[in-house]
Amino acid sequence: MSALVVGAGPVGLTAAIELLRRDVPVRIVDRVDRPHPHSKSIVLWPRALEAFARLGVADEIVERGVRMSAQNYYSGGRRTLRLGFGKVTGTSYPFAVSLPQQETEEVLRGALGRLGGKIEFGVRLTGFAQDEHGVRAELADSHAAFTHDTDWLIGADGSRSTVREHLGVPFEGATYPQQFLLADGECDTPLAHDEAHYFMTPKGVLVVVGLPGGLYRVFVSVAPNVDTSDPLAVIQAAATERSPVPVRLVGDQRTGLFQVQRRLAGRLRQGRVLLVGDAAHIHSPAGAQGLNTGIEDASALAWRIARGGRGPAAASLERWERERLYVAERVVADTDRQTRMWTLSGWRRTARDLGFAVGRLTGVTDRVVPARQAQLDLVLPGAPDRAGDLRTGARLPDGPLPDGSTLHDTLRSGGPALLVLVGTGAPAAAEQARRFLAAAPTGGVHTRVVTGGPKLGLREPTAVLVRPDGVIDLIVPLADEPRLTAALREWAATAPTP
């Protein structure tokens, strides 16, 4: 079992690390000569941080970054909505982190190296052929062309993906008419450094977000006919016009000019070749969803490949493709709505601002929007089982346990986990669970009897089978031992062999 990962950005690195820690040999190549020096995406939401926690790098990511505590929306020079993250629950990371992408990549490269992995920069994919047994990739560097045989090929090579082009997969969508510019550097402003600020005007949006080291990202949209030959001047003029408080760019700034598109691959898998991240979906930066969704693509894929794409329905690559297309479609639609919302005018602007006011007064926006942006409320398609606050297809809520660990700590082994959740006042049920686990076919499945954990609304002792990516696969009353045993046998039978 082996894999070739094309693309060494955060998504490709996540896929490679997840495979290496499951003892799957990985070759990772990138057509550029060295790591990309630009900040690109900066915001990491709790679900991506949870994926990084499973890789053992979340603490370093959080330490390097800026913890974002809120988002503010302004219209007509007034703040119309503040979304705090205080009501985000069920995670050890109830906040977003602002960290330039090159630093995220640096942390991930360190984790890759500790597992014996190495990126081959300056190596490009020129073609491939596949059959039911594997993939023969054609590679080239500045000196020669060569081939590489592998079981799986993962295309994490961005929006202009060579892998996607060679597959002939359509990448349909559209380009927004606006131009988008950004500047990263010092900024003289009273705006809170640990909060994001969105200034919405009919002429365009201004976004101000704090970066590590006291720096800021200032991001603006402008009409397609605006002269951007001096991007810094354009950004400063837009910031002065759109913000009611000073936003003054100071000193050296890293600037960028780009178009924004919304596109979705027609499929994510063809045989043994798979697409993740920007190779599969791109969209507006509204809500900072792109990098986070790509990390989840890779995290949800790697453990399936380690099992050869076999096993329970939850472990099949067909289900992976269906789930990730569902998520990508939702993200593309959400970010498109947000982008259009930025520049509303007339009655539409009035309706938007009224909706914000109602959401603020009722508390609905604080309860709903941050969890949706963080994808913590995401339920993947399929027939759901429910018990209390738990639902199959949803992520397992995290929470502290009496011994100082958390529910999600059980997922760090890289395999599935079976948690038997028992109330503190039910010692007989806890003993029953231990007897069951001692006799059950749990090979490759981490098991734990949990007493005194977070309140999840359960009325009886319940077994919860959790996939390696943190998604609940099965919810079974402990009393239904035959069903639980059958599920364990299925998972154990397809456990990867080193």
C-alpha positions as CSV (number, residue, x, y, z in Angstrom):
1,M,0.0,0.0,0.0
2,S,1.5,3.4,-1.0
3,A,0.3,6.8,-2.1
4,L,1.6,9.7,-4.2
5,V,0.4,13.2,-3.1
6,V,0.7,15.9,-5.7
7,G,0.8,19.3,-4.0
8,A,2.6,20.2,-0.7
9,G,0.3,22.9,0.6
10,P,-1.6,22.4,3.9
11,V,-4.1,20.0,2.3
12,G,-1.5,17.8,0.7
13,L,0.6,17.9,3.8
14,T,-2.4,16.9,5.9
15,A,-3.1,13.9,3.6
16,A,0.6,12.8,3.7
17,I,0.9,13.0,7.5
18,E,-2.4,11.2,8.0
19,L,-1.1,8.4,5.8
20,L,2.4,8.2,7.2
21,R,1.1,7.9,10.8
22,R,-0.9,4.9,9.6
23,D,2.3,3.3,8.1
24,V,1.4,4.0,4.5
25,P,4.5,5.0,2.5
26,V,4.0,8.4,0.8
27,R,5.8,10.3,-1.8
28,I,4.8,14.0,-1.9
29,V,5.8,16.3,-4.8
30,D,5.3,19.9,-5.7
31,R,6.0,21.7,-8.9
32,V,7.3,24.8,-7.2
33,D,11.0,25.0,-6.3
34,R,10.5,26.0,-2.6
35,P,7.7,26.6,-0.1
36,H,5.4,29.4,-1.0
37,P,6.4,32.6,0.9
38,H,2.9,34.3,0.8
39,S,0.3,34.3,3.6
40,K,-2.7,33.3,1.4
41,S,-5.4,31.8,3.7
42,I,-5.2,32.8,7.3
43,V,-8.2,31.7,9.3
44,L,-8.5,28.2,10.8
45,W,-11.8,27.2,12.4
46,P,-12.3,24.7,15.2
47,R,-12.9,21.7,13.0
48,A,-9.6,22.1,11.2
49,L,-7.9,22.6,14.6
50,E,-9.4,19.3,15.7
51,A,-8.0,17.7,12.6
52,F,-4.6,19.2,13.5
53,A,-5.0,18.0,17.1
54,R,-5.2,14.4,15.8
55,L,-1.9,15.1,14.0
56,G,-0.3,16.4,17.2
57,V,0.2,20.0,15.8
58,A,-2.8,22.0,17.1
59,D,-1.0,23.4,20.1
60,E,1.8,24.8,18.0
61,I,-0.7,26.3,15.5
62,V,-2.7,28.0,18.3
63,E,0.5,29.3,20.0
64,R,1.7,30.8,16.8
65,G,-1.6,32.4,15.8
66,V,-4.0,35.0,17.0
67,R,-7.1,33.7,18.8
68,M,-10.1,35.4,17.1
69,S,-12.9,36.1,19.6
70,A,-15.5,37.7,17.4
71,Q,-16.6,39.0,14.0
72,N,-18.1,42.4,13.5
73,Y,-20.2,43.6,10.5
74,Y,-20.7,47.3,9.7
75,S,-23.1,49.0,7.4
76,G,-23.5,52.7,6.8
77,G,-20.6,53.4,9.1
78,R,-22.3,51.6,12.1
79,R,-21.7,48.2,13.5
80,T,-24.9,46.3,12.9
81,L,-23.8,42.9,14.2
82,R,-21.2,41.4,16.4
83,L,-20.8,37.6,16.4
84,G,-18.9,36.4,19.4
85,F,-17.6,32.8,19.7
86,G,-18.7,32.5,23.4
87,K,-21.6,30.3,22.5
88,V,-19.5,27.8,20.5
89,T,-19.5,24.6,22.6
90,G,-18.5,21.0,22.2
91,T,-15.0,21.6,21.2
92,S,-11.6,22.2,22.8
93,Y,-11.1,25.1,20.4
94,P,-14.1,27.5,20.8
95,F,-12.4,30.2,18.7
96,A,-10.8,30.7,15.3
97,V,-7.1,31.2,14.8
98,S,-5.5,33.7,12.4
99,L,-2.2,32.4,11.1
100,P,-0.6,33.0,7.7
101,Q,-0.7,29.9,5.5
102,Q,3.1,29.7,5.2
103,E,3.4,29.3,8.9
104,T,0.7,26.6,8.9
105,E,2.7,24.8,6.2
106,E,5.9,25.2,8.3
107,V,4.3,23.5,11.2
108,L,3.0,20.7,9.0
109,R,6.3,20.2,7.3
110,G,7.8,19.7,10.7
111,A,5.3,17.0,11.5
112,L,5.9,15.4,8.1
113,G,9.7,15.3,8.8
114,R,9.2,13.7,12.2
115,L,7.4,10.8,10.5
116,G,10.2,10.4,8.0
117,G,8.5,12.2,5.1
118,K,10.2,14.6,2.7
119,I,8.8,17.0,0.1
120,E,10.3,16.8,-3.4
121,F,10.1,20.4,-4.6
122,G,10.6,21.1,-8.3
123,V,8.9,17.9,-9.3
124,R,5.9,18.1,-11.5
125,L,3.3,15.6,-12.6
126,T,3.1,15.3,-16.4
127,G,0.7,12.5,-16.8
128,F,-0.5,9.2,-15.4
129,A,-2.2,5.9,-16.3
130,Q,-4.2,3.6,-13.9
131,D,-5.8,0.3,-13.8
132,E,-7.5,-1.7,-11.0
133,H,-4.2,-2.5,-9.4
134,G,-2.6,0.9,-9.2
135,V,-1.4,4.1,-10.8
136,R,1.8,4.8,-12.9
137,A,2.6,8.5,-12.6
138,E,4.9,10.3,-15.0
139,L,7.0,12.9,-13.2
140,A,9.7,15.3,-14.2
141,D,12.2,17.7,-12.6
142,S,14.6,20.1,-14.1
143,H,17.0,17.3,-15.1
144,A,15.0,14.3,-16.2
145,A,11.6,12.6,-16.6
146,F,10.8,9.4,-14.7
147,T,7.9,7.2,-13.6
148,H,6.5,6.2,-10.2
149,D,4.2,3.4,-9.4
150,T,1.8,3.8,-6.5
151,D,-1.5,2.4,-5.3
152,W,-3.2,5.8,-4.9
153,L,-2.7,9.3,-6.4
154,I,-4.1,12.3,-4.5
155,G,-4.4,15.6,-6.3
156,A,-3.9,18.4,-3.9
157,D,-2.4,20.6,-6.5
158,G,-4.7,23.7,-6.3
159,S,-7.2,25.3,-8.5
160,R,-5.2,24.8,-11.7
161,S,-4.8,21.1,-10.8
162,T,-2.8,19.0,-13.3
163,V,-4.4,15.9,-11.8
164,R,-7.9,17.2,-12.4
165,E,-7.0,18.2,-16.0
166,H,-5.6,14.8,-16.8
167,L,-8.7,13.1,-15.4
168,G,-10.8,15.4,-17.7
169,V,-13.0,16.3,-14.8
170,P,-15.1,19.5,-15.4
171,F,-14.6,22.4,-13.0
172,E,-17.7,24.4,-13.5
173,G,-18.7,27.7,-12.0
174,A,-18.0,31.4,-12.5
175,T,-15.7,34.3,-11.8
176,Y,-16.9,37.3,-9.7
177,P,-16.6,40.6,-11.6
178,Q,-14.9,42.4,-8.7
179,Q,-11.2,42.7,-8.3
180,F,-9.8,41.8,-4.8
181,L,-6.7,43.2,-3.2
182,L,-5.0,42.6,0.1
183,A,-2.2,44.0,2.2
184,D,-0.5,42.3,5.1
185,G,1.6,44.5,7.4
186,E,1.4,47.2,10.1
187,C,-1.8,49.1,10.5
188,D,-2.6,52.1,12.6
189,T,-6.2,51.5,13.7
190,P,-8.3,51.3,16.9
191,L,-10.0,48.1,15.6
192,A,-9.6,45.2,17.9
193,H,-6.7,43.0,16.8
194,D,-8.3,39.7,17.9
195,E,-11.6,40.3,16.0
196,A,-12.5,40.3,12.3
197,H,-14.2,43.4,10.9
198,Y,-16.4,43.5,7.8
199,F,-17.3,46.9,6.4
200,M,-20.1,46.4,3.8
201,T,-20.8,49.2,1.3
202,P,-22.5,49.3,-2.1
203,K,-19.0,50.1,-3.6
204,G,-17.4,47.0,-2.1
205,V,-16.2,45.4,1.1
206,L,-13.4,46.2,3.5
207,V,-12.2,43.4,5.8
208,V,-9.6,43.9,8.6
209,V,-8.2,40.9,10.4
210,G,-5.4,40.7,13.0
211,L,-2.2,38.7,12.2
212,P,0.5,37.5,14.5
213,G,3.1,40.0,15.6
214,G,0.6,42.8,15.9
215,L,0.1,43.0,12.1
216,Y,-3.1,43.1,10.1
217,R,-4.6,41.9,6.9
218,V,-6.6,44.6,5.1
219,F,-8.7,43.1,2.2
220,V,-10.9,45.1,-0.2
221,S,-13.0,44.5,-3.3
222,V,-13.1,47.1,-6.1
223,A,-14.9,47.4,-9.4
224,P,-13.4,45.7,-12.4
225,N,-12.6,48.9,-14.1
226,V,-10.5,50.4,-11.2
227,D,-6.8,50.9,-12.1
228,T,-4.8,48.7,-9.6
229,S,-1.3,49.4,-10.9
230,D,-0.7,50.9,-7.4
231,P,-2.5,48.3,-5.2
232,L,-1.4,49.9,-1.9
233,A,-2.9,53.2,-2.9
234,V,-6.2,51.5,-4.0
235,I,-6.4,49.6,-0.7
236,Q,-5.7,52.6,1.4
237,A,-8.3,54.7,-0.5
238,A,-10.9,52.0,-0.1
239,A,-10.2,51.6,3.6
240,T,-10.4,55.4,4.2
241,E,-13.7,55.5,2.4
242,R,-15.4,52.5,3.9
243,S,-14.3,52.5,7.5
244,P,-15.7,55.1,10.0
245,V,-12.5,54.7,12.1
246,P,-9.0,55.1,10.9
247,V,-7.4,52.2,9.1
248,R,-4.0,53.5,8.0
249,L,-1.4,51.2,6.4
250,V,2.1,51.8,7.8
251,G,5.5,50.8,6.6
252,D,6.2,47.8,4.4
253,Q,3.2,45.8,3.2
254,R,2.8,42.6,1.3
255,T,0.2,43.2,-1.3
256,G,-1.8,40.8,-3.6
257,L,-4.3,41.2,-6.4
258,F,-6.5,38.4,-7.5
259,Q,-9.9,37.4,-9.0
260,V,-12.3,35.2,-7.0
261,Q,-14.1,32.3,-8.5
262,R,-16.7,29.7,-7.4
263,R,-16.1,26.3,-9.0
264,L,-16.8,22.7,-8.1
265,A,-15.3,19.6,-9.7
266,G,-17.8,17.3,-11.3
267,R,-16.5,14.4,-9.4
268,L,-13.7,13.9,-6.7
269,R,-12.7,10.3,-7.6
270,Q,-11.9,8.3,-10.7
271,G,-10.6,4.9,-9.9
272,R,-7.5,5.2,-7.8
273,V,-7.1,9.0,-8.4
274,L,-8.7,11.5,-6.0
275,L,-9.1,15.3,-5.7
276,V,-8.9,17.3,-2.5
277,G,-8.8,21.0,-1.5
278,D,-8.7,23.7,-4.2
279,A,-8.3,21.0,-6.9
280,A,-11.9,20.0,-6.0
281,H,-13.6,23.3,-5.1
282,I,-12.8,27.0,-4.9
283,H,-14.9,29.8,-3.8
284,S,-15.0,33.3,-2.3
285,P,-12.8,33.9,0.8
286,A,-16.0,35.0,2.7
287,G,-16.2,33.1,5.9
288,A,-12.7,31.7,5.4
289,Q,-13.9,28.3,4.5
290,G,-11.5,27.1,1.7
291,L,-8.5,25.9,3.5
292,N,-10.6,24.5,6.3
293,T,-12.7,22.5,3.9
294,G,-9.6,21.1,2.2
295,I,-8.1,20.0,5.4
296,E,-11.3,18.1,6.2
297,D,-11.2,16.6,2.7
298,A,-7.8,15.2,3.3
299,S,-8.4,14.1,6.9
300,A,-11.6,12.2,5.9
301,L,-9.7,10.5,2.9
302,A,-6.4,9.3,4.4
303,W,-7.8,6.7,6.8
304,R,-10.0,5.2,4.1
305,I,-7.0,4.8,1.8
306,A,-5.1,3.2,4.6
307,R,-7.9,0.6,4.7
308,G,-7.6,0.1,0.9
309,G,-11.0,1.8,0.4
310,R,-12.7,-1.2,1.8
311,G,-14.8,-1.9,4.8
312,P,-18.0,-0.5,6.3
313,A,-20.1,1.9,4.3
314,A,-18.5,4.7,6.3
315,A,-15.1,3.6,5.1
316,S,-15.8,3.4,1.4
317,L,-14.4,5.9,-1.0
318,E,-17.7,6.2,-2.7
319,R,-19.2,7.5,0.5
320,W,-16.2,9.8,1.0
321,E,-16.8,11.4,-2.5
322,R,-20.6,11.8,-1.8
323,E,-19.9,13.4,1.6
324,R,-17.2,15.8,0.5
325,L,-19.2,16.9,-2.6
326,Y,-22.1,17.6,-0.2
327,V,-19.9,19.7,2.0
328,A,-18.3,21.5,-1.0
329,E,-21.7,22.4,-2.5
330,R,-22.8,23.8,0.8
331,V,-19.6,25.8,1.3
332,V,-19.7,27.2,-2.3
333,A,-23.4,28.3,-1.8
334,D,-22.8,29.8,1.7
335,T,-19.7,31.8,0.6
336,D,-21.5,33.0,-2.6
337,R,-24.4,34.3,-0.5
338,Q,-21.9,36.1,1.9
339,T,-20.0,37.7,-1.0
340,R,-23.2,39.0,-2.6
341,M,-24.4,40.3,0.8
342,W,-21.3,42.5,1.2
343,T,-22.3,45.0,-1.5
344,L,-26.1,45.1,-1.3
345,S,-27.8,48.5,-1.8
346,G,-31.3,49.9,-1.6
347,W,-34.0,47.9,0.0
348,R,-31.9,44.7,0.0
349,R,-29.3,46.5,2.2
350,T,-32.1,47.7,4.5
351,A,-33.5,44.1,4.7
352,R,-30.0,42.7,5.4
353,D,-29.4,45.2,8.2
354,L,-32.8,44.5,9.7
355,G,-32.1,40.8,9.7
356,F,-28.8,41.4,11.5
357,A,-30.6,43.5,14.1
358,V,-33.2,40.8,14.7
359,G,-30.5,38.2,14.9
360,R,-28.6,40.3,17.4
361,L,-31.5,41.0,19.6
362,T,-32.7,37.4,19.7
363,G,-29.2,35.9,20.0
364,V,-30.0,33.6,17.0
365,T,-26.9,34.8,15.1
366,D,-24.5,34.1,18.0
367,R,-26.0,30.6,18.4
368,V,-26.2,29.6,14.7
369,V,-23.7,31.5,12.5
370,P,-20.3,30.7,14.2
371,A,-21.1,27.0,14.5
372,R,-22.1,26.9,10.8
373,Q,-18.9,28.7,9.7
374,A,-16.9,26.3,11.8
375,Q,-18.8,23.4,10.3
376,L,-19.5,22.2,13.8
377,D,-23.2,21.8,13.0
378,L,-22.5,19.9,9.8
379,V,-24.4,16.6,9.4
380,L,-23.3,14.5,6.5
381,P,-25.9,12.9,4.2
382,G,-27.3,9.5,5.1
383,A,-30.0,7.9,7.2
384,P,-29.3,9.2,10.7
385,D,-29.6,7.4,14.0
386,R,-30.1,9.7,17.0
387,A,-29.6,9.5,20.7
388,G,-29.8,12.6,22.9
389,D,-27.5,15.2,21.3
390,L,-25.7,12.7,19.1
391,R,-26.5,11.9,15.5
392,T,-24.8,9.7,13.0
393,G,-23.1,11.8,10.3
394,A,-22.3,14.5,12.8
395,R,-19.0,15.0,14.5
396,L,-18.6,13.7,18.1
397,P,-18.9,16.7,20.4
398,D,-15.8,17.1,22.5
399,G,-15.8,17.7,26.3
400,P,-13.7,17.2,29.4
401,L,-13.5,13.9,31.2
402,P,-12.9,13.4,34.9
403,D,-9.3,12.2,34.4
404,G,-8.3,15.4,32.6
405,S,-8.5,14.1,29.1
406,T,-11.3,14.8,26.6
407,L,-13.6,12.7,24.4
408,H,-11.5,13.6,21.3
409,D,-8.3,12.4,22.9
410,T,-9.6,8.9,22.1
411,L,-9.2,9.7,18.4
412,R,-5.5,10.4,18.4
413,S,-4.6,6.8,17.8
414,G,-5.6,7.2,14.2
415,G,-8.2,4.4,14.2
416,P,-11.9,4.3,15.0
417,A,-13.0,4.6,18.6
418,L,-15.9,2.9,20.4
419,L,-17.0,4.9,23.4
420,V,-19.5,3.4,25.8
421,L,-21.2,6.4,27.5
422,V,-22.5,5.6,31.0
423,G,-23.9,7.9,33.6
424,T,-22.0,8.3,36.8
425,G,-24.8,6.7,38.8
426,A,-24.8,3.4,36.8
427,P,-22.0,1.2,38.1
428,A,-23.8,-1.9,36.9
429,A,-24.0,-0.6,33.3
430,A,-20.3,0.4,33.4
431,E,-19.4,-3.2,34.5
432,Q,-21.6,-4.6,31.8
433,A,-19.8,-2.4,29.2
434,R,-16.4,-3.6,30.4
435,R,-17.4,-7.3,30.2
436,F,-18.8,-6.7,26.7
437,L,-15.6,-5.0,25.5
438,A,-13.4,-7.7,27.0
439,A,-15.2,-10.3,24.8
440,A,-16.0,-8.2,21.7
441,P,-14.0,-8.3,18.4
442,T,-12.4,-4.9,18.9
443,G,-9.2,-5.4,16.8
444,G,-8.1,-2.0,15.4
445,V,-10.9,-0.2,17.3
446,H,-9.9,1.9,20.3
447,T,-12.4,1.3,23.2
448,R,-13.2,3.2,26.3
449,V,-16.0,3.2,28.9
450,V,-16.8,6.8,29.7
451,T,-18.4,7.7,33.0
452,G,-18.9,11.3,34.2
453,G,-18.3,12.8,30.8
454,P,-20.1,15.8,29.1
455,K,-23.9,15.9,29.3
456,L,-25.1,14.6,25.9
457,G,-28.8,14.1,26.6
458,L,-28.5,10.3,26.7
459,R,-31.2,8.4,28.6
460,E,-29.5,5.0,28.7
461,P,-26.0,3.6,28.4
462,T,-25.0,4.0,24.8
463,A,-22.2,2.8,22.6
464,V,-20.9,5.4,20.0
465,L,-18.7,4.2,17.2
466,V,-16.6,7.2,15.9
467,R,-14.7,7.2,12.7
468,P,-11.0,8.3,12.7
469,D,-12.1,11.8,11.3
470,G,-14.3,12.4,14.4
471,V,-17.6,11.6,12.7
472,I,-20.2,9.4,14.4
473,D,-20.7,6.2,12.4
474,L,-23.0,4.3,14.7
475,I,-25.1,4.9,17.8
476,V,-26.3,1.7,19.6
477,P,-27.9,1.2,23.0
478,L,-25.5,-0.9,25.0
479,A,-28.3,-3.4,25.4
480,D,-28.2,-4.1,21.7
481,E,-25.0,-6.2,21.8
482,P,-25.7,-8.2,18.6
483,R,-25.8,-5.1,16.4
484,L,-22.8,-3.6,18.1
485,T,-20.8,-6.8,17.8
486,A,-21.6,-7.0,14.0
487,A,-20.4,-3.4,13.5
488,L,-17.2,-4.1,15.4
489,R,-16.5,-7.2,13.3
490,E,-16.9,-5.2,10.1
491,W,-14.4,-2.6,11.3
492,A,-11.9,-5.0,12.7
493,A,-12.0,-7.1,9.5
494,T,-10.7,-4.2,7.5
495,A,-8.1,-2.8,9.9
496,P,-5.0,-1.8,8.0
497,T,-2.1,-4.2,8.2
498,P,1.4,-2.7,8.4
